[in-house]
Amino acid sequence: MSELSQLKAQVNQIGEQAATLAGQIAQMAQNLEGNMAAVSQAIGGTSSGEDETMIASFQAANNALNDAATSLQAAGNAAKSWAAKV
């Protein structure tokens, strides 16, 4: 197997792994969103405001997960596209 073929296979595998991880992270974000709703419903409106702090933290984490999933999907697509052209 030539070096180019090996590189192509490696890059394609990296692309596949990135796409798989993107899906897993997107699922984690979806689960976190469901948990946010449950937490909000269970402790929402507490006078101490801790519920708002917790929900804001969950929302920030959820946003970061969604951004990571989008970035990984784009990276995976780019890697697979390159490997397909070589």
PDB file of N, CA, C and O in Angstrom:
ATOM      1  N   MET A   1       0.852  -1.173   0.000  1.00  0.00           N
ATOM      2  CA  MET A   1       0.000   0.000   0.000  1.00  0.00           C
ATOM      3  C   MET A   1       0.902   1.243   0.000  1.00  0.00           C
ATOM      4  O   MET A   1       1.817   1.355   0.816  1.00  0.00           O
ATOM      5  N   SER A   2       0.640   2.140  -0.895  1.00  0.00           N
ATOM      6  CA  SER A   2       1.453   3.341  -0.995  1.00  0.00           C
ATOM      7  C   SER A   2       1.223   4.260   0.200  1.00  0.00           C
ATOM      8  O   SER A   2       0.235   4.136   0.925  1.00  0.00           O
ATOM      9  N   GLU A   3       2.158   5.180   0.381  1.00  0.00           N
ATOM     10  CA  GLU A   3       2.027   6.132   1.486  1.00  0.00           C
ATOM     11  C   GLU A   3       0.778   6.993   1.308  1.00  0.00           C
ATOM     12  O   GLU A   3       0.090   7.308   2.279  1.00  0.00           O
ATOM     13  N   LEU A   4       0.493   7.368   0.075  1.00  0.00           N
ATOM     14  CA  LEU A   4      -0.694   8.185  -0.181  1.00  0.00           C
ATOM     15  C   LEU A   4      -1.965   7.411   0.160  1.00  0.00           C
ATOM     16  O   LEU A   4      -2.900   7.972   0.731  1.00  0.00           O
ATOM     17  N   SER A   5      -2.000   6.143  -0.183  1.00  0.00           N
ATOM     18  CA  SER A   5      -3.170   5.322   0.149  1.00  0.00           C
ATOM     19  C   SER A   5      -3.330   5.182   1.656  1.00  0.00           C
ATOM     20  O   SER A   5      -4.447   5.215   2.173  1.00  0.00           O
ATOM     21  N   GLN A   6      -2.219   5.027   2.356  1.00  0.00           N
ATOM     22  CA  GLN A   6      -2.269   4.927   3.815  1.00  0.00           C
ATOM     23  C   GLN A   6      -2.768   6.232   4.426  1.00  0.00           C
ATOM     24  O   GLN A   6      -3.600   6.225   5.333  1.00  0.00           O
ATOM     25  N   LEU A   7      -2.253   7.350   3.922  1.00  0.00           N
ATOM     26  CA  LEU A   7      -2.675   8.656   4.420  1.00  0.00           C
ATOM     27  C   LEU A   7      -4.158   8.875   4.152  1.00  0.00           C
ATOM     28  O   LEU A   7      -4.890   9.367   5.011  1.00  0.00           O
ATOM     29  N   LYS A   8      -4.586   8.510   2.968  1.00  0.00           N
ATOM     30  CA  LYS A   8      -5.998   8.639   2.602  1.00  0.00           C
ATOM     31  C   LYS A   8      -6.878   7.833   3.558  1.00  0.00           C
ATOM     32  O   LYS A   8      -7.906   8.322   4.027  1.00  0.00           O
ATOM     33  N   ALA A   9      -6.470   6.606   3.839  1.00  0.00           N
ATOM     34  CA  ALA A   9      -7.232   5.751   4.752  1.00  0.00           C
ATOM     35  C   ALA A   9      -7.261   6.337   6.159  1.00  0.00           C
ATOM     36  O   ALA A   9      -8.294   6.305   6.826  1.00  0.00           O
ATOM     37  N   GLN A  10      -6.126   6.872   6.610  1.00  0.00           N
ATOM     38  CA  GLN A  10      -6.068   7.468   7.944  1.00  0.00           C
ATOM     39  C   GLN A  10      -6.980   8.681   8.033  1.00  0.00           C
ATOM     40  O   GLN A  10      -7.744   8.819   8.989  1.00  0.00           O
ATOM     41  N   VAL A  11      -6.904   9.554   7.048  1.00  0.00           N
ATOM     42  CA  VAL A  11      -7.716  10.765   7.065  1.00  0.00           C
ATOM     43  C   VAL A  11      -9.197  10.402   7.001  1.00  0.00           C
ATOM     44  O   VAL A  11     -10.020  11.006   7.690  1.00  0.00           O
ATOM     45  N   ASN A  12      -9.528   9.426   6.183  1.00  0.00           N
ATOM     46  CA  ASN A  12     -10.928   8.992   6.098  1.00  0.00           C
ATOM     47  C   ASN A  12     -11.401   8.432   7.438  1.00  0.00           C
ATOM     48  O   ASN A  12     -12.526   8.696   7.863  1.00  0.00           O
ATOM     49  N   GLN A  13     -10.546   7.664   8.098  1.00  0.00           N
ATOM     50  CA  GLN A  13     -10.906   7.104   9.409  1.00  0.00           C
ATOM     51  C   GLN A  13     -11.094   8.220  10.436  1.00  0.00           C
ATOM     52  O   GLN A  13     -12.024   8.176  11.241  1.00  0.00           O
ATOM     53  N   ILE A  14     -10.223   9.205  10.407  1.00  0.00           N
ATOM     54  CA  ILE A  14     -10.362  10.355  11.311  1.00  0.00           C
ATOM     55  C   ILE A  14     -11.690  11.059  11.042  1.00  0.00           C
ATOM     56  O   ILE A  14     -12.388  11.454  11.976  1.00  0.00           O
ATOM     57  N   GLY A  15     -12.032  11.213   9.776  1.00  0.00           N
ATOM     58  CA  GLY A  15     -13.306  11.830   9.416  1.00  0.00           C
ATOM     59  C   GLY A  15     -14.492  11.046   9.945  1.00  0.00           C
ATOM     60  O   GLY A  15     -15.453  11.624  10.451  1.00  0.00           O
ATOM     61  N   GLU A  16     -14.423   9.735   9.827  1.00  0.00           N
ATOM     62  CA  GLU A  16     -15.502   8.880  10.334  1.00  0.00           C
ATOM     63  C   GLU A  16     -15.612   8.989  11.851  1.00  0.00           C
ATOM     64  O   GLU A  16     -16.713   9.066  12.398  1.00  0.00           O
ATOM     65  N   GLN A  17     -14.465   8.994  12.527  1.00  0.00           N
ATOM     66  CA  GLN A  17     -14.475   9.103  13.989  1.00  0.00           C
ATOM     67  C   GLN A  17     -15.031  10.453  14.429  1.00  0.00           C
ATOM     68  O   GLN A  17     -15.782  10.530  15.402  1.00  0.00           O
ATOM     69  N   ALA A  18     -14.666  11.510  13.721  1.00  0.00           N
ATOM     70  CA  ALA A  18     -15.173  12.844  14.059  1.00  0.00           C
ATOM     71  C   ALA A  18     -16.685  12.898  13.888  1.00  0.00           C
ATOM     72  O   ALA A  18     -17.387  13.474  14.719  1.00  0.00           O
ATOM     73  N   ALA A  19     -17.185  12.302  12.814  1.00  0.00           N
ATOM     74  CA  ALA A  19     -18.626  12.295  12.568  1.00  0.00           C
ATOM     75  C   ALA A  19     -19.357  11.492  13.645  1.00  0.00           C
ATOM     76  O   ALA A  19     -20.424  11.899  14.107  1.00  0.00           O
ATOM     77  N   THR A  20     -18.791  10.366  14.040  1.00  0.00           N
ATOM     78  CA  THR A  20     -19.390   9.546  15.090  1.00  0.00           C
ATOM     79  C   THR A  20     -19.414  10.302  16.415  1.00  0.00           C
ATOM     80  O   THR A  20     -20.429  10.315  17.112  1.00  0.00           O
ATOM     81  N   LEU A  21     -18.295  10.928  16.756  1.00  0.00           N
ATOM     82  CA  LEU A  21     -18.214  11.691  17.997  1.00  0.00           C
ATOM     83  C   LEU A  21     -19.184  12.873  17.970  1.00  0.00           C
ATOM     84  O   LEU A  21     -19.790  13.202  18.990  1.00  0.00           O
ATOM     85  N   ALA A  22     -19.331  13.505  16.814  1.00  0.00           N
ATOM     86  CA  ALA A  22     -20.280  14.619  16.680  1.00  0.00           C
ATOM     87  C   ALA A  22     -21.694  14.148  17.009  1.00  0.00           C
ATOM     88  O   ALA A  22     -22.441  14.848  17.693  1.00  0.00           O
ATOM     89  N   GLY A  23     -22.056  12.975  16.529  1.00  0.00           N
ATOM     90  CA  GLY A  23     -23.377  12.422  16.828  1.00  0.00           C
ATOM     91  C   GLY A  23     -23.558  12.130  18.305  1.00  0.00           C
ATOM     92  O   GLY A  23     -24.622  12.378  18.871  1.00  0.00           O
ATOM     93  N   GLN A  24     -22.519  11.605  18.922  1.00  0.00           N
ATOM     94  CA  GLN A  24     -22.592  11.303  20.354  1.00  0.00           C
ATOM     95  C   GLN A  24     -22.711  12.580  21.182  1.00  0.00           C
ATOM     96  O   GLN A  24     -23.470  12.630  22.149  1.00  0.00           O
ATOM     97  N   ILE A  25     -21.971  13.591  20.804  1.00  0.00           N
ATOM     98  CA  ILE A  25     -22.028  14.858  21.529  1.00  0.00           C
ATOM     99  C   ILE A  25     -23.387  15.524  21.326  1.00  0.00           C
ATOM    100  O   ILE A  25     -23.945  16.094  22.264  1.00  0.00           O
ATOM    101  N   ALA A  26     -23.919  15.455  20.114  1.00  0.00           N
ATOM    102  CA  ALA A  26     -25.246  16.022  19.861  1.00  0.00           C
ATOM    103  C   ALA A  26     -26.296  15.318  20.718  1.00  0.00           C
ATOM    104  O   ALA A  26     -27.220  15.958  21.220  1.00  0.00           O
ATOM    105  N   GLN A  27     -26.156  14.008  20.886  1.00  0.00           N
ATOM    106  CA  GLN A  27     -27.086  13.260  21.736  1.00  0.00           C
ATOM    107  C   GLN A  27     -26.933  13.691  23.192  1.00  0.00           C
ATOM    108  O   GLN A  27     -27.922  13.816  23.914  1.00  0.00           O
ATOM    109  N   MET A  28     -25.700  13.915  23.618  1.00  0.00           N
ATOM    110  CA  MET A  28     -25.458  14.381  24.985  1.00  0.00           C
ATOM    111  C   MET A  28     -26.103  15.751  25.199  1.00  0.00           C
ATOM    112  O   MET A  28     -26.685  16.007  26.253  1.00  0.00           O
ATOM    113  N   ALA A  29     -26.002  16.619  24.213  1.00  0.00           N
ATOM    114  CA  ALA A  29     -26.622  17.944  24.314  1.00  0.00           C
ATOM    115  C   ALA A  29     -28.136  17.816  24.420  1.00  0.00           C
ATOM    116  O   ALA A  29     -28.782  18.528  25.189  1.00  0.00           O
ATOM    117  N   GLN A  30     -28.683  16.908  23.643  1.00  0.00           N
ATOM    118  CA  GLN A  30     -30.135  16.689  23.690  1.00  0.00           C
ATOM    119  C   GLN A  30     -30.562  16.178  25.064  1.00  0.00           C
ATOM    120  O   GLN A  30     -31.581  16.608  25.603  1.00  0.00           O
ATOM    121  N   ASN A  31     -29.782  15.263  25.626  1.00  0.00           N
ATOM    122  CA  ASN A  31     -30.076  14.744  26.965  1.00  0.00           C
ATOM    123  C   ASN A  31     -29.974  15.846  28.005  1.00  0.00           C
ATOM    124  O   ASN A  31     -30.807  15.929  28.909  1.00  0.00           O
ATOM    125  N   LEU A  32     -28.958  16.693  27.883  1.00  0.00           N
ATOM    126  CA  LEU A  32     -28.780  17.790  28.823  1.00  0.00           C
ATOM    127  C   LEU A  32     -29.952  18.758  28.741  1.00  0.00           C
ATOM    128  O   LEU A  32     -30.413  19.271  29.761  1.00  0.00           O
ATOM    129  N   GLU A  33     -30.425  19.001  27.546  1.00  0.00           N
ATOM    130  CA  GLU A  33     -31.568  19.892  27.381  1.00  0.00           C
ATOM    131  C   GLU A  33     -32.801  19.339  28.090  1.00  0.00           C
ATOM    132  O   GLU A  33     -33.541  20.085  28.730  1.00  0.00           O
ATOM    133  N   GLY A  34     -33.017  18.040  27.976  1.00  0.00           N
ATOM    134  CA  GLY A  34     -34.129  17.409  28.689  1.00  0.00           C
ATOM    135  C   GLY A  34     -33.962  17.503  30.187  1.00  0.00           C
ATOM    136  O   GLY A  34     -34.928  17.712  30.922  1.00  0.00           O
ATOM    137  N   ASN A  35     -32.716  17.347  30.640  1.00  0.00           N
ATOM    138  CA  ASN A  35     -32.449  17.460  32.072  1.00  0.00           C
ATOM    139  C   ASN A  35     -32.664  18.882  32.563  1.00  0.00           C
ATOM    140  O   ASN A  35     -33.128  19.092  33.684  1.00  0.00           O
ATOM    141  N   MET A  36     -32.330  19.858  31.727  1.00  0.00           N
ATOM    142  CA  MET A  36     -32.564  21.254  32.118  1.00  0.00           C
ATOM    143  C   MET A  36     -34.040  21.495  32.357  1.00  0.00           C
ATOM    144  O   MET A  36     -34.422  22.154  33.324  1.00  0.00           O
ATOM    145  N   ALA A  37     -34.852  20.970  31.493  1.00  0.00           N
ATOM    146  CA  ALA A  37     -36.301  21.146  31.646  1.00  0.00           C
ATOM    147  C   ALA A  37     -36.785  20.497  32.939  1.00  0.00           C
ATOM    148  O   ALA A  37     -37.609  21.067  33.654  1.00  0.00           O
ATOM    149  N   ALA A  38     -36.274  19.313  33.237  1.00  0.00           N
ATOM    150  CA  ALA A  38     -36.675  18.613  34.457  1.00  0.00           C
ATOM    151  C   ALA A  38     -36.227  19.374  35.699  1.00  0.00           C
ATOM    152  O   ALA A  38     -36.989  19.493  36.658  1.00  0.00           O
ATOM    153  N   VAL A  39     -35.006  19.889  35.694  1.00  0.00           N
ATOM    154  CA  VAL A  39     -34.503  20.656  36.830  1.00  0.00           C
ATOM    155  C   VAL A  39     -35.318  21.923  37.005  1.00  0.00           C
ATOM    156  O   VAL A  39     -35.699  22.279  38.120  1.00  0.00           O
ATOM    157  N   SER A  40     -35.579  22.592  35.910  1.00  0.00           N
ATOM    158  CA  SER A  40     -36.357  23.830  35.967  1.00  0.00           C
ATOM    159  C   SER A  40     -37.746  23.581  36.537  1.00  0.00           C
ATOM    160  O   SER A  40     -38.250  24.358  37.349  1.00  0.00           O
ATOM    161  N   GLN A  41     -38.349  22.491  36.100  1.00  0.00           N
ATOM    162  CA  GLN A  41     -39.684  22.166  36.595  1.00  0.00           C
ATOM    163  C   GLN A  41     -39.644  21.775  38.074  1.00  0.00           C
ATOM    164  O   GLN A  41     -40.554  22.112  38.831  1.00  0.00           O
ATOM    165  N   ALA A  42     -38.595  21.070  38.482  1.00  0.00           N
ATOM    166  CA  ALA A  42     -38.516  20.579  39.862  1.00  0.00           C
ATOM    167  C   ALA A  42     -38.173  21.677  40.858  1.00  0.00           C
ATOM    168  O   ALA A  42     -38.747  21.723  41.947  1.00  0.00           O
ATOM    169  N   ILE A  43     -37.249  22.558  40.503  1.00  0.00           N
ATOM    170  CA  ILE A  43     -36.807  23.548  41.486  1.00  0.00           C
ATOM    171  C   ILE A  43     -36.959  24.983  40.991  1.00  0.00           C
ATOM    172  O   ILE A  43     -36.471  25.910  41.637  1.00  0.00           O
ATOM    173  N   GLY A  44     -37.608  25.173  39.891  1.00  0.00           N
ATOM    174  CA  GLY A  44     -37.767  26.512  39.322  1.00  0.00           C
ATOM    175  C   GLY A  44     -38.450  27.463  40.275  1.00  0.00           C
ATOM    176  O   GLY A  44     -39.371  27.092  41.003  1.00  0.00           O
ATOM    177  N   GLY A  45     -37.979  28.706  40.255  1.00  0.00           N
ATOM    178  CA  GLY A  45     -38.608  29.737  41.068  1.00  0.00           C
ATOM    179  C   GLY A  45     -38.165  29.772  42.509  1.00  0.00           C
ATOM    180  O   GLY A  45     -38.825  30.392  43.343  1.00  0.00           O
ATOM    181  N   THR A  46     -37.048  29.113  42.827  1.00  0.00           N
ATOM    182  CA  THR A  46     -36.586  29.174  44.217  1.00  0.00           C
ATOM    183  C   THR A  46     -36.158  30.591  44.546  1.00  0.00           C
ATOM    184  O   THR A  46     -35.629  31.307  43.695  1.00  0.00           O
ATOM    185  N   SER A  47     -36.385  30.980  45.755  1.00  0.00           N
ATOM    186  CA  SER A  47     -36.110  32.363  46.161  1.00  0.00           C
ATOM    187  C   SER A  47     -34.622  32.689  46.165  1.00  0.00           C
ATOM    188  O   SER A  47     -34.246  33.855  46.048  1.00  0.00           O
ATOM    189  N   SER A  48     -33.778  31.683  46.297  1.00  0.00           N
ATOM    190  CA  SER A  48     -32.333  31.933  46.354  1.00  0.00           C
ATOM    191  C   SER A  48     -31.740  32.216  44.978  1.00  0.00           C
ATOM    192  O   SER A  48     -30.627  32.734  44.878  1.00  0.00           O
ATOM    193  N   GLY A  49     -32.464  31.885  43.930  1.00  0.00           N
ATOM    194  CA  GLY A  49     -31.966  32.098  42.573  1.00  0.00           C
ATOM    195  C   GLY A  49     -30.999  31.034  42.095  1.00  0.00           C
ATOM    196  O   GLY A  49     -30.464  31.134  40.990  1.00  0.00           O
ATOM    197  N   GLU A  50     -30.766  30.013  42.913  1.00  0.00           N
ATOM    198  CA  GLU A  50     -29.845  28.957  42.513  1.00  0.00           C
ATOM    199  C   GLU A  50     -30.342  28.213  41.278  1.00  0.00           C
ATOM    200  O   GLU A  50     -29.542  27.724  40.480  1.00  0.00           O
ATOM    201  N   ASP A  51     -31.650  28.129  41.124  1.00  0.00           N
ATOM    202  CA  ASP A  51     -32.195  27.453  39.954  1.00  0.00           C
ATOM    203  C   ASP A  51     -31.778  28.172  38.677  1.00  0.00           C
ATOM    204  O   ASP A  51     -31.431  27.534  37.683  1.00  0.00           O
ATOM    205  N   GLU A  52     -31.815  29.501  38.707  1.00  0.00           N
ATOM    206  CA  GLU A  52     -31.438  30.270  37.521  1.00  0.00           C
ATOM    207  C   GLU A  52     -29.954  30.096  37.211  1.00  0.00           C
ATOM    208  O   GLU A  52     -29.566  29.990  36.048  1.00  0.00           O
ATOM    209  N   THR A  53     -29.131  30.068  38.253  1.00  0.00           N
ATOM    210  CA  THR A  53     -27.693  29.867  38.071  1.00  0.00           C
ATOM    211  C   THR A  53     -27.424  28.489  37.476  1.00  0.00           C
ATOM    212  O   THR A  53     -26.622  28.347  36.553  1.00  0.00           O
ATOM    213  N   MET A  54     -28.099  27.481  38.008  1.00  0.00           N
ATOM    214  CA  MET A  54     -27.907  26.123  37.521  1.00  0.00           C
ATOM    215  C   MET A  54     -28.372  25.992  36.077  1.00  0.00           C
ATOM    216  O   MET A  54     -27.676  25.393  35.257  1.00  0.00           O
ATOM    217  N   ILE A  55     -29.525  26.538  35.757  1.00  0.00           N
ATOM    218  CA  ILE A  55     -30.052  26.456  34.397  1.00  0.00           C
ATOM    219  C   ILE A  55     -29.130  27.207  33.436  1.00  0.00           C
ATOM    220  O   ILE A  55     -28.887  26.738  32.324  1.00  0.00           O
ATOM    221  N   ALA A  56     -28.617  28.361  33.849  1.00  0.00           N
ATOM    222  CA  ALA A  56     -27.691  29.121  33.004  1.00  0.00           C
ATOM    223  C   ALA A  56     -26.418  28.314  32.734  1.00  0.00           C
ATOM    224  O   ALA A  56     -25.889  28.333  31.623  1.00  0.00           O
ATOM    225  N   SER A  57     -25.931  27.605  33.758  1.00  0.00           N
ATOM    226  CA  SER A  57     -24.750  26.758  33.582  1.00  0.00           C
ATOM    227  C   SER A  57     -25.032  25.612  32.619  1.00  0.00           C
ATOM    228  O   SER A  57     -24.219  25.306  31.747  1.00  0.00           O
ATOM    229  N   PHE A  58     -26.190  24.984  32.786  1.00  0.00           N
ATOM    230  CA  PHE A  58     -26.581  23.911  31.873  1.00  0.00           C
ATOM    231  C   PHE A  58     -26.721  24.433  30.447  1.00  0.00           C
ATOM    232  O   PHE A  58     -26.316  23.768  29.493  1.00  0.00           O
ATOM    233  N   GLN A  59     -27.292  25.619  30.308  1.00  0.00           N
ATOM    234  CA  GLN A  59     -27.480  26.197  28.972  1.00  0.00           C
ATOM    235  C   GLN A  59     -26.132  26.488  28.316  1.00  0.00           C
ATOM    236  O   GLN A  59     -25.951  26.232  27.125  1.00  0.00           O
ATOM    237  N   ALA A  60     -25.195  27.019  29.086  1.00  0.00           N
ATOM    238  CA  ALA A  60     -23.858  27.288  28.547  1.00  0.00           C
ATOM    239  C   ALA A  60     -23.180  25.989  28.111  1.00  0.00           C
ATOM    240  O   ALA A  60     -22.551  25.933  27.054  1.00  0.00           O
ATOM    241  N   ALA A  61     -23.312  24.948  28.931  1.00  0.00           N
ATOM    242  CA  ALA A  61     -22.739  23.645  28.568  1.00  0.00           C
ATOM    243  C   ALA A  61     -23.419  23.092  27.328  1.00  0.00           C
ATOM    244  O   ALA A  61     -22.758  22.535  26.452  1.00  0.00           O
ATOM    245  N   ASN A  62     -24.727  23.241  27.247  1.00  0.00           N
ATOM    246  CA  ASN A  62     -25.479  22.753  26.100  1.00  0.00           C
ATOM    247  C   ASN A  62     -25.031  23.466  24.818  1.00  0.00           C
ATOM    248  O   ASN A  62     -24.858  22.840  23.773  1.00  0.00           O
ATOM    249  N   ASN A  63     -24.848  24.783  24.922  1.00  0.00           N
ATOM    250  CA  ASN A  63     -24.380  25.548  23.763  1.00  0.00           C
ATOM    251  C   ASN A  63     -22.991  25.088  23.323  1.00  0.00           C
ATOM    252  O   ASN A  63     -22.725  24.950  22.129  1.00  0.00           O
ATOM    253  N   ALA A  64     -22.110  24.853  24.296  1.00  0.00           N
ATOM    254  CA  ALA A  64     -20.756  24.393  23.984  1.00  0.00           C
ATOM    255  C   ALA A  64     -20.787  23.013  23.316  1.00  0.00           C
ATOM    256  O   ALA A  64     -20.044  22.759  22.368  1.00  0.00           O
ATOM    257  N   LEU A  65     -21.639  22.139  23.812  1.00  0.00           N
ATOM    258  CA  LEU A  65     -21.766  20.810  23.206  1.00  0.00           C
ATOM    259  C   LEU A  65     -22.274  20.913  21.769  1.00  0.00           C
ATOM    260  O   LEU A  65     -21.759  20.241  20.874  1.00  0.00           O
ATOM    261  N   ASN A  66     -23.274  21.747  21.554  1.00  0.00           N
ATOM    262  CA  ASN A  66     -23.796  21.917  20.188  1.00  0.00           C
ATOM    263  C   ASN A  66     -22.737  22.492  19.256  1.00  0.00           C
ATOM    264  O   ASN A  66     -22.618  22.064  18.107  1.00  0.00           O
ATOM    265  N   ASP A  67     -21.965  23.465  19.750  1.00  0.00           N
ATOM    266  CA  ASP A  67     -20.888  24.032  18.938  1.00  0.00           C
ATOM    267  C   ASP A  67     -19.833  22.976  18.610  1.00  0.00           C
ATOM    268  O   ASP A  67     -19.353  22.896  17.479  1.00  0.00           O
ATOM    269  N   ALA A  68     -19.478  22.172  19.607  1.00  0.00           N
ATOM    270  CA  ALA A  68     -18.484  21.122  19.395  1.00  0.00           C
ATOM    271  C   ALA A  68     -18.984  20.095  18.379  1.00  0.00           C
ATOM    272  O   ALA A  68     -18.228  19.662  17.509  1.00  0.00           O
ATOM    273  N   ALA A  69     -20.236  19.710  18.487  1.00  0.00           N
ATOM    274  CA  ALA A  69     -20.798  18.741  17.543  1.00  0.00           C
ATOM    275  C   ALA A  69     -20.777  19.292  16.126  1.00  0.00           C
ATOM    276  O   ALA A  69     -20.438  18.575  15.184  1.00  0.00           O
ATOM    277  N   THR A  70     -21.135  20.556  15.971  1.00  0.00           N
ATOM    278  CA  THR A  70     -21.132  21.185  14.651  1.00  0.00           C
ATOM    279  C   THR A  70     -19.719  21.240  14.083  1.00  0.00           C
ATOM    280  O   THR A  70     -19.505  20.937  12.909  1.00  0.00           O
ATOM    281  N   SER A  71     -18.760  21.626  14.913  1.00  0.00           N
ATOM    282  CA  SER A  71     -17.369  21.707  14.465  1.00  0.00           C
ATOM    283  C   SER A  71     -16.809  20.341  14.094  1.00  0.00           C
ATOM    284  O   SER A  71     -16.130  20.198  13.078  1.00  0.00           O
ATOM    285  N   LEU A  72     -17.093  19.348  14.912  1.00  0.00           N
ATOM    286  CA  LEU A  72     -16.618  18.000  14.607  1.00  0.00           C
ATOM    287  C   LEU A  72     -17.241  17.450  13.328  1.00  0.00           C
ATOM    288  O   LEU A  72     -16.572  16.781  12.540  1.00  0.00           O
ATOM    289  N   GLN A  73     -18.513  17.731  13.129  1.00  0.00           N
ATOM    290  CA  GLN A  73     -19.177  17.274  11.909  1.00  0.00           C
ATOM    291  C   GLN A  73     -18.532  17.927  10.691  1.00  0.00           C
ATOM    292  O   GLN A  73     -18.293  17.259   9.685  1.00  0.00           O
ATOM    293  N   ALA A  74     -18.250  19.224  10.775  1.00  0.00           N
ATOM    294  CA  ALA A  74     -17.607  19.929   9.664  1.00  0.00           C
ATOM    295  C   ALA A  74     -16.206  19.382   9.408  1.00  0.00           C
ATOM    296  O   ALA A  74     -15.815  19.188   8.257  1.00  0.00           O
ATOM    297  N   ALA A  75     -15.453  19.135  10.473  1.00  0.00           N
ATOM    298  CA  ALA A  75     -14.109  18.575  10.325  1.00  0.00           C
ATOM    299  C   ALA A  75     -14.160  17.178   9.718  1.00  0.00           C
ATOM    300  O   ALA A  75     -13.356  16.838   8.850  1.00  0.00           O
ATOM    301  N   GLY A  76     -15.103  16.382  10.180  1.00  0.00           N
ATOM    302  CA  GLY A  76     -15.262  15.035   9.633  1.00  0.00           C
ATOM    303  C   GLY A  76     -15.624  15.068   8.165  1.00  0.00           C
ATOM    304  O   GLY A  76     -15.087  14.298   7.369  1.00  0.00           O
ATOM    305  N   ASN A  77     -16.527  15.953   7.807  1.00  0.00           N
ATOM    306  CA  ASN A  77     -16.913  16.081   6.392  1.00  0.00           C
ATOM    307  C   ASN A  77     -15.736  16.517   5.530  1.00  0.00           C
ATOM    308  O   ASN A  77     -15.537  16.006   4.428  1.00  0.00           O
ATOM    309  N   ALA A  78     -14.952  17.479   6.048  1.00  0.00           N
ATOM    310  CA  ALA A  78     -13.797  17.964   5.301  1.00  0.00           C
ATOM    311  C   ALA A  78     -12.765  16.848   5.104  1.00  0.00           C
ATOM    312  O   ALA A  78     -12.203  16.698   4.019  1.00  0.00           O
ATOM    313  N   ALA A  79     -12.524  16.073   6.157  1.00  0.00           N
ATOM    314  CA  ALA A  79     -11.556  14.979   6.060  1.00  0.00           C
ATOM    315  C   ALA A  79     -12.025  13.912   5.075  1.00  0.00           C
ATOM    316  O   ALA A  79     -11.245  13.447   4.244  1.00  0.00           O
ATOM    317  N   LYS A  80     -13.275  13.531   5.165  1.00  0.00           N
ATOM    318  CA  LYS A  80     -13.803  12.510   4.257  1.00  0.00           C
ATOM    319  C   LYS A  80     -13.829  13.022   2.816  1.00  0.00           C
ATOM    320  O   LYS A  80     -13.573  12.263   1.881  1.00  0.00           O
ATOM    321  N   SER A  81     -14.134  14.293   2.641  1.00  0.00           N
ATOM    322  CA  SER A  81     -14.151  14.875   1.297  1.00  0.00           C
ATOM    323  C   SER A  81     -12.749  14.862   0.696  1.00  0.00           C
ATOM    324  O   SER A  81     -12.570  14.511  -0.470  1.00  0.00           O
ATOM    325  N   TRP A  82     -11.762  15.246   1.495  1.00  0.00           N
ATOM    326  CA  TRP A  82     -10.379  15.238   1.012  1.00  0.00           C
ATOM    327  C   TRP A  82      -9.956  13.823   0.626  1.00  0.00           C
ATOM    328  O   TRP A  82      -9.378  13.602  -0.439  1.00  0.00           O
ATOM    329  N   ALA A  83     -10.249  12.881   1.500  1.00  0.00           N
ATOM    330  CA  ALA A  83      -9.859  11.487   1.249  1.00  0.00           C
ATOM    331  C   ALA A  83     -10.519  10.940  -0.006  1.00  0.00           C
ATOM    332  O   ALA A  83      -9.931  10.118  -0.708  1.00  0.00           O
ATOM    333  N   ALA A  84     -11.724  11.383  -0.291  1.00  0.00           N
ATOM    334  CA  ALA A  84     -12.434  10.903  -1.471  1.00  0.00           C
ATOM    335  C   ALA A  84     -11.845  11.481  -2.762  1.00  0.00           C
ATOM    336  O   ALA A  84     -11.947  10.859  -3.819  1.00  0.00           O
ATOM    337  N   LYS A  85     -11.233  12.662  -2.683  1.00  0.00           N
ATOM    338  CA  LYS A  85     -10.676  13.316  -3.863  1.00  0.00           C
ATOM    339  C   LYS A  85      -9.289  12.832  -4.221  1.00  0.00           C
ATOM    340  O   LYS A  85      -8.888  12.892  -5.383  1.00  0.00           O
ATOM    341  N   VAL A  86      -8.543  12.348  -3.222  1.00  0.00           N
ATOM    342  CA  VAL A  86      -7.133  11.982  -3.443  1.00  0.00           C
ATOM    343  C   VAL A  86      -7.021  10.673  -4.185  1.00  0.00           C
ATOM    344  O   VAL A  86      -5.913  10.210  -4.457  1.00  0.00           O
TER     345      VAL A  86
END
